[in-house]
């Protein structure tokens, strides 16, 4: 496990528009700016080195929105055979 700025993480192809607004709102209401006890965001490393979110789009978006520059815990679980640079970043899709 290591820590990264969530703004630079790439969104998965299944979530090209970012976090679901209703889910994000609920998570902000429940957790606010707190990262205490937050599970790691699960990532894949793309063939070009970009980090693509597998699980945790809403968590990454919440921290990127409320605490810009804050590092979050991440875990890389595998590699993708395709490049990730064409996927939008969390920062690009912030509400």
Buried (B, 14 or more C-beta within 10 A) or exposed (E): EEEBBBBBBBBBEEBEEBBBEEEBBEBBEEBEEEBEEBEBBBBBBBEEEBBBBBBBBBBBBBBBBBBEEBEBBBBBEEEBEEBBEEBEBBBEBBE
